[in-house]
Each structure stands twice: as C-alpha cells, then as structure tokens.
C-alpha cells in the first residue's frame, strides 16, 4: 500500500521528521546562545539601573561636600514687628529690634471736580511736579480732563509718583498723587508754571497732604536707627530686615539646620536605595528566579563593598561617619541619629563642616588637622567606578561586546541550520519520489501476480 511523505511516497521521510531534527539541533546549537544573550541583556539593563543609582548617590554626596551648605543661615524671630532673611555666610548673631515708626509715603489730593471728565484748564499750559529734588514738566491743553491729567502725570513722572482719580461722592472726584517711595524726602509740590491750571490743582495741593512722608525709626539693640524705607538691607552685612509694624522683636540668626538635615536625609535615602538595589543584583542563589544578574561579577561586588566599608573608614583620621550619628545595620540599611549630629553641630559647627566638606579641624589639644572632607573622600572612591572610562564604563563595553559576539554566533548558527535543513528537505523530496516510483512498480507487479493466481485457480 502506497503512503505519502514530503511528496506522496513514504511514511518515513515526513516534514515532522525534519521538524524534530531541527528542534534537536536548535536545542543543541541555538538555545544555549539565546540563554547567554538573555543573561547579558539583563546585565546590560541592570547596569543602566546601577548607573542611575550611582548618579543619584553622587549628587546627594556633592550637596554635602560643599562648604556653602554649611554657610546657609536661618532667622528665628520672636515677635511680629519685623521679617528677617539672612544670606549664606552672614554672621551668626542675636539682636533685638524695636520699631517705633514705620516709613510712609507722601500722599496729596486735589480739590473736588464734578467728574473725571471735567476739564482742568481753560487753556493750554504747564505745571511742574517736584519730588525728592526732581522736577517733572507736564503739559496740558484746553481739552485735558482730570482723567487725562492723571495719565500725563503717570507717563512723565511714573517712576517717582503714582497718580489716580478717586470718586469720593456722586459729583466729587479728586486727583490723588502718592510718592512711589517712603521717607521725608518724598514731599510732593505742584507749581502752575503758566498760571492757567484750575486752582483746585494749583493751590489745594500745597496744603492738602493727607499723609506725610516720614522716615522709619527703630532701635537695634537699643541704638536709635533711622531709614527712609521699611526695607533695611544696609544695617548688617547679608541681613535684610523688613519693618512690618510698631513693636519689639528678638531675632536669632543661626546655621540653617533644617536645610542641612534635609540634605543628609537625601544622602541616607539614596544610599539605602543604591545598596539594596545592588545587593539584589549580586545575590547568589541556586534559584534562577532570585539569583542576581551580577552574582558572579566581582566588579559590582567590589563596588558594593567599597560603598559599605567607607561608612566606617573615611574621616581623615579624626573620626568616622559613625561618630556623627550614621550607622549601618547587618542588613546594610543606613540610619542617621540626628540628635547625635545636632550635638556635634552645637559643640563645634566649624569642625562638623571641616569633617564633612573639608577644611581645618580643631583636634581640641592645640593642634589642627587639614581634612579633604569625608564626603569628598566618598565621592572620589565612588568615581573610581563611575567616572568616564572607569570600571563601570569598561564593564559596560565588555557586556556590549559580548552581546554583539553572541548575536553574531546565533545568526551564524541559524544560517547553518537553515542551509542544512534546506538541503535535507530537497533530499527527502528526491527520496520520496524514488519511493513513490517503487510503490507504483510494486503495485503493478502485485496486480500481475494476482491476475496469474486467479487464472490458475479458474
């Protein structure tokens, strides 16, 4: 009985046989390469994550190894009469401020006009506005209204005064002019140069001040002080004082501990994030699901050890991070005891700055030690791995080269198998044709034999 294969002749040389042979060769030659590629690609992806960890950690360290951080100042104020800000590096100090008078603007008003569209003159002319020793010439015409005069004043003298029209009543509109600045030098006078301006403007202003410009008066630690403005930034170097109301306030300018502690918190957070993430990547395990991609990679393990060991080793010989409240438990988790760090700052803030950021450290026995700074040491050690063309870059290049080589091998293996099984398919087809012809001949001989047997039996 004739049966089919690739063509129509054999039950042996079938496509299933080729597929099974191809699968066996794939398992032998291609699958191992694919498995290695999966591992290397995972390493490549994880190395990008490590780069991110290290970048964040270095950034947090660099914020702590800058002396400017420890120069930040905060102002604590008891009382509501002033607001105070202190620039970085300004003197740490306490003082009292007693505000007796706030600086005010000069405010003048005109006489009453029936509306804001009322004319200010029966003819063209000019007035002169004087303030703080400056003269401003303002021209008008016989059609200039009160509202238009306001605009002219603002256009010409707007840097020194503010003019506005206020409706007091149904037919009571007045021009108000106030000085832009405060103090006794801000007296406003208006002179009718041509003698044509309405008398409500030319005469009423001279005696119509509703608020006089006066200087601010206050005491600094009991010493009388006067300023033309309520903003005082020339009394103490780097300190800006805003006088808000009459009254007494106590001011304490000190190191801005809140900002400093926030930077330390950020470092601890980035440290724990980096260490815990890398620990998972170097974890050894018989279980492939939990085994880290760098479990057999010494470079990453050495970098992790360096990061962890420096907590106790750096410090320039005058201490370690442990002495300043840092600690790492057996799981590698870092914590910071802020009470310990605060006590150190209270005892000698200059030593704390020198220890962390570099400088002269007072040993307390009459001698000093010049320090690079613990966090400068930390950054230098980590950058031995992270800087351009350093250890991590070299590892990255090695992984990239390995992936490229494996992809080439996989392509070559597939091409060889493709060629091998293309030839095999053609041979199977040829063999199938031969088998088909043999099957046909066999069938013909069977028919002849059957016919002869039937003839003999008849």
C-alpha positions as CSV (number, residue, x, y, z in Angstrom):
1,X,0.0,0.0,0.0
2,X,1.4,3.4,-1.1
3,X,1.7,6.2,1.6
4,X,2.8,9.9,1.4
5,X,5.8,11.8,2.8
6,X,7.0,15.3,1.7
7,X,5.6,14.3,-1.7
8,X,3.5,11.2,-1.8
9,X,5.5,8.1,-1.3
10,X,6.8,7.4,2.3
11,X,5.7,7.5,5.9
12,X,9.3,7.8,7.0
13,X,10.6,10.9,5.2
14,X,8.0,13.3,6.5
15,X,8.1,17.1,7.5
16,X,7.6,16.0,11.1
17,X,10.9,14.2,11.0
18,X,12.7,17.3,9.7
19,X,11.0,19.5,12.3
20,X,12.0,17.1,15.1
21,X,15.6,17.0,13.8
22,X,15.7,20.8,13.5
23,X,14.3,21.2,17.1
24,X,17.0,18.9,18.4
25,X,19.7,21.0,16.6
26,X,18.2,24.2,17.8
27,X,18.4,22.9,21.4
28,X,22.0,22.0,20.9
29,X,23.4,24.9,18.9
30,X,21.0,27.9,19.2
31,X,19.2,27.7,22.6
32,X,22.5,27.9,24.6
33,X,23.4,31.1,22.8
34,X,20.0,32.6,23.3
35,X,20.2,31.8,27.0
36,X,23.6,33.6,27.2
37,X,22.1,36.5,25.3
38,X,19.2,36.8,27.8
39,X,21.7,36.9,30.7
40,X,23.9,39.5,29.0
41,X,20.9,41.7,28.1
42,X,19.7,41.5,31.7
43,X,23.2,42.6,32.8
44,X,23.1,45.5,30.3
45,X,19.7,46.6,31.6
46,X,20.7,46.3,35.3
47,X,23.9,48.2,34.6
48,X,21.8,51.1,33.5
49,X,19.9,50.9,36.8
50,X,23.2,50.9,38.7
51,X,24.4,53.9,36.7
52,X,21.2,55.7,37.9
53,X,21.7,54.6,41.5
54,X,25.3,55.9,41.4
55,X,24.3,59.2,39.8
56,X,21.7,59.9,42.4
57,X,24.1,58.9,45.2
58,X,26.9,61.1,43.9
59,X,24.5,64.0,43.5
60,X,23.4,63.7,47.1
61,X,27.1,63.4,48.3
62,X,28.1,66.5,46.3
63,X,25.5,68.5,48.1
64,X,27.1,67.5,51.4
65,X,30.7,68.1,50.4
66,X,30.1,71.8,49.5
67,X,31.1,74.3,52.2
68,X,28.2,76.6,51.0
69,X,25.7,74.2,52.5
70,X,27.1,74.8,56.0
71,X,27.0,78.6,55.4
72,X,23.2,78.6,54.9
73,X,21.5,80.8,57.5
74,X,18.1,80.8,59.1
75,X,16.4,83.6,61.1
76,X,14.2,82.8,64.1
77,X,12.0,85.7,65.1
78,X,10.1,86.2,68.3
79,X,7.6,89.0,67.8
80,X,5.7,90.3,64.7
81,X,7.2,93.7,64.1
82,X,9.8,92.6,61.6
83,X,10.7,90.0,59.0
84,X,14.3,89.0,58.6
85,X,16.3,87.0,56.0
86,X,20.0,86.2,56.2
87,X,22.2,85.4,53.2
88,X,24.6,82.4,53.3
89,X,27.8,83.2,55.2
90,X,26.3,86.0,57.2
91,X,27.3,86.3,60.9
92,X,25.6,84.1,63.4
93,X,24.1,86.5,66.0
94,X,21.2,87.6,68.2
95,X,19.7,91.1,68.3
96,X,16.6,93.0,69.2
97,X,14.7,95.4,67.1
98,X,12.1,97.9,68.5
99,X,10.1,99.6,65.7
100,X,8.7,102.9,66.8
101,X,7.7,104.4,63.4
102,X,7.2,102.9,60.0
103,X,8.3,104.8,56.9
104,X,5.3,106.2,55.0
105,X,4.7,107.7,51.5
106,X,3.7,111.3,50.9
107,X,0.1,111.4,49.6
108,X,-1.5,114.6,48.2
109,X,-5.1,115.2,47.0
110,X,-6.6,117.9,44.7
111,X,-9.8,119.8,45.2
112,X,-13.1,118.4,44.1
113,X,-14.1,118.0,40.4
114,X,-17.6,117.2,39.2
115,X,-16.4,114.2,37.2
116,X,-13.3,112.6,36.0
117,X,-14.0,114.1,32.6
118,X,-14.1,117.6,33.9
119,X,-11.6,120.0,32.2
120,X,-8.6,121.0,34.3
121,X,-7.9,124.3,32.4
122,X,-9.5,126.8,30.1
123,X,-6.3,127.0,28.0
124,X,-3.0,125.3,27.2
125,X,-0.3,125.4,29.8
126,X,2.2,123.6,32.0
127,X,2.6,122.5,35.6
128,X,5.8,121.4,37.4
129,X,5.8,118.5,39.8
130,X,8.7,118.3,42.2
131,X,9.6,115.3,44.4
132,X,12.8,114.3,46.0
133,X,14.7,117.1,44.3
134,X,13.5,116.2,40.8
135,X,11.3,118.4,38.6
136,X,8.8,117.0,36.0
137,X,7.2,119.3,33.4
138,X,3.7,118.2,32.5
139,X,2.0,120.0,29.5
140,X,-1.8,120.2,29.2
141,X,-4.3,121.7,26.7
142,X,-7.7,123.4,27.0
143,X,-9.3,119.9,26.4
144,X,-7.3,118.0,29.0
145,X,-9.6,116.3,31.5
146,X,-8.9,115.2,35.1
147,X,-8.6,111.6,33.9
148,X,-6.2,112.6,31.2
149,X,-4.1,114.7,33.5
150,X,-3.7,111.6,35.8
151,X,-2.4,109.7,32.8
152,X,0.0,112.5,31.8
153,X,1.5,112.6,35.3
154,X,2.0,108.8,35.3
155,X,3.6,108.9,31.9
156,X,6.1,111.7,32.8
157,X,6.8,111.0,36.5
158,X,5.6,107.5,37.0
159,X,8.9,106.3,38.4
160,X,8.6,108.7,41.3
161,X,4.8,109.0,41.9
162,X,1.5,107.2,41.4
163,X,-1.5,109.3,40.2
164,X,-5.1,108.1,40.4
165,X,-8.6,109.6,40.3
166,X,-10.8,108.6,43.2
167,X,-14.6,109.1,43.3
168,X,-15.5,110.4,46.7
169,X,-19.1,111.1,46.0
170,X,-21.6,111.3,43.1
171,X,-20.1,114.6,42.0
172,X,-16.9,114.6,44.0
173,X,-13.8,113.3,42.0
174,X,-10.3,114.0,43.2
175,X,-6.8,113.5,41.9
176,X,-4.6,111.6,44.4
177,X,-0.8,111.6,44.0
178,X,1.4,109.4,46.2
179,X,5.1,109.1,46.2
180,X,6.5,105.7,45.0
181,X,9.0,105.7,47.8
182,X,8.8,106.4,51.5
183,X,10.6,108.9,53.7
184,X,10.8,112.6,54.4
185,X,12.4,113.4,51.1
186,X,9.2,112.4,49.2
187,X,7.3,115.7,49.7
188,X,5.3,116.5,46.5
189,X,4.7,120.0,45.3
190,X,2.9,121.1,42.1
191,X,3.6,124.6,40.6
192,X,1.4,126.2,38.0
193,X,4.1,127.4,35.6
194,X,1.7,129.2,33.1
195,X,-1.0,130.3,35.6
196,X,-3.8,128.6,33.7
197,X,-4.4,125.3,35.6
198,X,-7.5,125.1,37.8
199,X,-7.0,126.4,41.2
200,X,-8.1,123.1,42.8
201,X,-4.9,121.7,41.4
202,X,-2.5,124.7,41.7
203,X,-3.4,125.7,45.3
204,X,-5.0,122.8,47.1
205,X,-2.0,120.5,46.7
206,X,0.2,122.8,48.7
207,X,-2.0,122.3,51.8
208,X,-3.8,119.1,51.1
209,X,-1.3,116.4,52.1
210,X,-3.4,113.6,53.7
211,X,-0.2,111.6,54.6
212,X,3.3,113.0,55.1
213,X,6.3,111.0,54.1
214,X,8.3,110.1,57.2
215,X,11.3,108.0,57.9
216,X,11.3,104.7,59.7
217,X,12.6,104.8,63.2
218,X,13.7,101.8,65.2
219,X,16.3,100.7,67.7
220,X,18.9,98.0,67.1
221,X,20.0,96.5,70.4
222,X,18.9,99.9,71.9
223,X,20.7,102.0,69.4
224,X,18.4,104.5,67.6
225,X,18.3,104.0,63.8
226,X,16.5,105.9,61.0
227,X,15.9,104.9,57.4
228,X,13.8,106.3,54.6
229,X,12.4,102.8,53.8
230,X,10.8,100.0,55.8
231,X,13.2,97.6,54.0
232,X,16.6,97.8,55.6
233,X,19.4,95.9,54.0
234,X,22.4,98.1,54.9
235,X,22.4,97.7,58.6
236,X,24.0,94.2,58.9
237,X,26.1,92.5,56.1
238,X,24.0,89.9,54.4
239,X,20.9,90.5,56.5
240,X,17.7,92.1,55.1
241,X,15.2,93.5,57.6
242,X,11.6,94.4,56.7
243,X,9.8,96.6,59.3
244,X,6.2,95.5,59.5
245,X,4.6,97.2,62.5
246,X,5.3,99.0,65.7
247,X,6.7,96.7,68.3
248,X,9.6,94.8,69.6
249,X,11.1,91.5,68.1
250,X,14.0,89.3,69.1
251,X,16.0,87.9,66.2
252,X,18.3,84.8,66.2
253,X,20.4,84.2,63.1
254,X,21.9,80.8,63.1
255,X,23.0,78.0,60.8
256,X,20.1,76.7,58.8
257,X,19.9,73.2,60.3
258,X,16.7,72.3,58.5
259,X,18.2,72.6,55.1
260,X,21.3,70.8,56.2
261,X,19.3,67.9,57.7
262,X,17.3,67.6,54.6
263,X,20.5,67.1,52.5
264,X,21.6,64.4,55.0
265,X,18.2,62.7,54.7
266,X,18.6,62.7,51.0
267,X,22.0,61.1,51.2
268,X,20.7,58.3,53.5
269,X,17.8,57.7,51.2
270,X,20.0,57.5,48.1
271,X,22.5,55.3,49.9
272,X,19.8,52.8,51.0
273,X,18.2,52.8,47.6
274,X,21.5,52.1,45.9
275,X,22.8,49.5,48.3
276,X,19.6,47.5,48.5
277,X,19.1,47.6,44.7
278,X,22.7,46.4,44.0
279,X,22.5,43.7,46.7
280,X,19.7,42.1,44.7
281,X,21.8,42.2,41.6
282,X,24.8,40.4,43.2
283,X,22.7,37.8,45.2
284,X,23.9,34.3,44.8
285,X,21.2,31.6,44.7
286,X,20.6,28.2,43.2
287,X,17.1,29.5,42.2
288,X,17.5,31.3,38.9
289,X,14.4,33.5,39.8
290,X,16.2,35.1,42.7
291,X,19.8,34.9,41.5
292,X,21.2,38.3,40.7
293,X,22.4,39.1,37.2
294,X,25.9,40.0,38.6
295,X,26.1,37.2,41.1
296,X,29.4,36.1,39.6
297,X,30.6,39.5,38.7
298,X,33.4,40.7,41.0
299,X,33.4,44.3,39.7
300,X,29.9,45.1,41.0
301,X,30.5,43.2,44.3
302,X,33.7,45.2,44.9
303,X,31.9,48.4,44.3
304,X,29.2,47.5,46.7
305,X,31.8,46.6,49.4
306,X,33.6,49.9,48.8
307,X,30.3,51.8,49.3
308,X,29.5,50.0,52.5
309,X,33.0,50.0,54.0
310,X,33.5,53.7,53.7
311,X,30.9,54.4,56.4
312,X,33.5,53.3,58.9
313,X,36.7,54.0,57.1
314,X,36.6,57.6,55.8
315,X,37.2,60.6,58.0
316,X,40.8,61.7,57.5
317,X,41.9,60.1,60.8
318,X,39.9,62.3,63.1
319,X,36.8,60.1,63.2
320,X,34.2,58.3,61.0
321,X,30.6,58.8,59.9
322,X,29.6,56.6,62.9
323,X,30.8,59.4,65.2
324,X,28.3,61.8,63.7
325,X,25.3,59.6,64.0
326,X,25.4,57.4,61.0
327,X,25.1,53.7,61.3
328,X,24.5,50.7,59.1
329,X,22.8,47.5,60.4
330,X,23.6,43.9,59.5
331,X,21.2,44.1,56.5
332,X,23.1,47.1,55.1
333,X,20.5,49.7,55.9
334,X,21.8,53.1,56.9
335,X,20.2,55.3,59.6
336,X,21.1,58.7,60.9
337,X,20.7,59.7,64.6
338,X,20.0,63.5,64.2
339,X,20.4,64.1,67.9
340,X,24.0,62.9,67.7
341,X,24.6,65.1,64.7
342,X,22.9,68.1,66.2
343,X,25.0,67.7,69.4
344,X,28.2,67.7,67.2
345,X,27.0,70.9,65.5
346,X,26.2,72.6,68.8
347,X,29.6,71.7,70.1
348,X,31.6,72.9,67.2
349,X,29.9,73.6,63.9
350,X,33.2,74.5,62.2
351,X,34.6,71.1,63.0
352,X,31.5,69.4,61.5
353,X,31.9,71.4,58.3
354,X,35.6,70.5,58.1
355,X,34.9,66.8,58.7
356,X,32.2,66.6,56.1
357,X,33.3,69.1,53.4
358,X,37.0,69.7,54.2
359,X,39.0,72.4,56.0
360,X,40.8,72.9,59.2
361,X,39.7,70.5,62.0
362,X,40.4,71.6,65.6
363,X,41.7,68.5,67.5
364,X,41.0,70.1,70.8
365,X,44.5,69.8,72.1
366,X,46.0,72.9,70.5
367,X,46.7,71.1,67.2
368,X,44.7,71.1,63.9
369,X,44.3,68.6,61.0
370,X,43.7,69.6,57.4
371,X,40.9,67.4,56.0
372,X,39.7,66.7,52.5
373,X,36.3,66.1,53.9
374,X,34.5,62.7,54.4
375,X,32.1,63.2,51.6
376,X,34.9,64.4,49.2
377,X,36.6,61.1,50.1
378,X,33.3,59.2,49.5
379,X,32.8,60.9,46.1
380,X,36.4,60.2,45.0
381,X,36.1,56.5,45.8
382,X,32.8,56.1,44.0
383,X,34.0,58.0,41.0
384,X,36.8,55.4,40.6
385,X,34.0,53.2,39.4
386,X,31.6,55.8,37.8
387,X,33.7,58.4,36.0
388,X,34.2,58.3,32.3
389,X,36.1,55.2,31.1
390,X,36.3,53.9,34.6
391,X,35.3,50.5,35.9
392,X,31.6,50.6,35.1
393,X,32.2,52.0,31.6
394,X,34.7,49.2,30.9
395,X,32.2,46.6,32.2
396,X,29.5,48.2,30.0
397,X,31.8,47.9,27.0
398,X,32.6,44.3,27.8
399,X,28.9,43.4,28.1
400,X,28.1,45.2,24.8
401,X,30.9,43.3,23.0
402,X,29.7,40.0,24.5
403,X,26.2,40.7,23.3
404,X,27.4,41.6,19.8
405,X,29.5,38.4,19.6
406,X,26.7,36.2,20.8
407,X,24.3,37.7,18.3
408,X,26.8,37.0,15.5
409,X,27.1,33.4,16.7
410,X,23.4,33.0,16.9
411,X,22.9,34.4,13.4
412,X,25.6,32.0,12.0
413,X,24.2,29.0,13.8
414,X,20.7,29.8,12.4
415,X,22.1,30.2,8.9
416,X,23.9,26.9,9.1
417,X,20.8,25.1,10.3
418,X,18.7,26.8,7.7
419,X,21.1,25.6,5.0
420,X,21.4,22.1,6.5
421,X,17.6,21.6,6.6
422,X,17.0,23.1,3.2
423,X,19.4,20.5,1.8
424,X,17.7,17.8,3.9
425,X,14.3,18.8,2.6
426,X,15.4,18.6,-1.0
427,X,17.0,15.1,-0.4
428,X,13.8,13.9,1.4
429,X,11.8,15.1,-1.6
430,X,14.0,13.2,-4.0
431,X,14.0,10.1,-1.9
432,X,10.2,10.4,-1.7
433,X,9.9,10.5,-5.4
434,X,12.0,7.3,-5.7
435,X,9.9,5.6,-3.1
436,X,6.7,6.7,-4.9
437,X,8.0,5.1,-8.2
438,X,8.9,1.9,-6.3
439,X,5.4,1.9,-4.8
440,X,3.9,2.2,-8.2
441,X,6.0,-0.6,-9.6
442,X,5.2,-2.8,-6.6
443,X,1.5,-2.2,-7.2
444,X,1.8,-3.2,-10.8
445,X,3.7,-6.4,-10.0
446,X,1.1,-7.2,-7.4
447,X,-1.7,-6.8,-9.9
448,X,0.1,-9.2,-12.4
449,X,0.7,-11.7,-9.7
450,X,-2.9,-11.6,-8.6
451,X,-4.1,-12.0,-12.2
452,X,-1.9,-15.1,-12.7
453,X,-3.1,-16.6,-9.4
454,X,-6.7,-16.1,-10.4
455,X,-6.1,-17.7,-13.9
456,X,-4.5,-20.8,-12.3
457,X,-7.4,-21.2,-9.9
458,X,-10.1,-21.0,-12.6
